[in-house]
Amino acid sequence: MPTVSVRLPTVLRPAAGGQSSVEATGDTIGDVVKSLIAAHPGLETNLVDENGDVRRFVNVYVNDEDIRFLDKLDTKVADGDEVAILPAVAGG
Amino acid sequence: MAVYDSVLDLIGNTPIVDVSQLSPNPKVRILAKLEGQNPAGSVKDRIALAMIEAAEADGTLSPGRIIVEPSSGNTGIALAMICRLKGYRLKIVLPESVTVERRQMLEAYGAEIIPSPGGEGSNGAVRLAQRLADENPDWVFLYQYGNEANPTAHYNTTGPEILRDVPEITHFVAGLGTSGTLMGVGTFLKEQKPEVKIYAVEPPSGERVEGLRSLDDGYVPPVFEKWGGMELLDGKRIVRPIESLEWTRRLVVDAGIFAGPSSGAALAGAVKVAQRIDEGTIVFIVCDGGWKYLSTGAYTGDLEATAENLDKIIYF
């Protein structure tokens, strides 16, 4: 199963032992998120809603592309891909 | 050249320049729309004027009234210029994490600055402005993130200008802040030419934002939701500060365009698109000039050190 690195924003680091980047495994982003939550259960309520979907104010990126415009949780990942999780932020 | 009655008449109708020397694909043209040519120096002149005119037309705004608005800089500067000319008092809620030039320009036009905590970024400025507007019902809150005049200004002006000047356009790339540019231009282009693809770029600024209790404190502008951003956009990517800087410098050195770092981010997005397609014509937005970023060392400083500086400030 592919292993990817997952970058976490400041706000989520306490739930992952203070780390800014962790490893996770899976063939899709959905599996990666599951493996992340299994290793760091404190992340669960921050990342997904009761239906298992990514929460509204959370953006997930694979190699810098937002998965909402790819195949969402079914987006495939490959070994060594970089996943980033960020809160949605305004500009202007 | 005509003689204009007011600097406000100079807003919009910005030029487009071919910068295909920066394209990684000889069959893909890359064109830059120079919004820094607007009189207060950014794309935000368009929406600031449109929001004020809309508020005047519906009676919300009348002489002597006070306007409050959260802004990381450009919208505030544009409003400050217009309010100075029209006689409105303006209070800008400005995150402390912006460049000194942005603050100085607001002061030059006579706006009052209400600082918001730098660590909370733009989201913190929006929250504080919302609170101040609730506490002071006599103030006029334009709220660019939810004001229909914002995307509508781009639907009515920026979009038609692009299609008029570049009827062969295949892709449009712009930065995502309030989403007004992307929603307005994107909606117009897809109505006129449904095959055009619309791409957003954004900085990874959520990585460092502090003061969030959870990710539910994140923020999606109402404009993005009302204009169907999820369906309208064909892709969205983050461009990191170092990549933004590299492309900002290429714009200066290879095309002579002195632009701010968010324009480099948009160009980075355009280059990614150019690598993926066989042929086409990409238009991207140069949203402001480089003047307001000189103090960051963006153009001549050590690349990695400057990128680290940029990571701590708001430049979108």
Interface residues (C-beta under 8 A of the other chain):
Chain A: R7 P9 T10 V11 L12 T45 N46 L47 R55 R56 F57 V58 N59 Y61 D64 E65 D66 R68 F69 A84 L86 P87 A88 V89 A90 G91 G92
Chain B: K44 S71 S72 N74 T75 G121 S122 N123 V126 Q144 Y145 G175 L176 G177 T178 G180 E202 P203 P204 S205 G206 E207 R208 V209 E210 L212 S214 L215 D216 D217 G218 Y219 V220 P221 M230 L233 D234 G235 K236 R237 I238 V239 R240 I314 F316
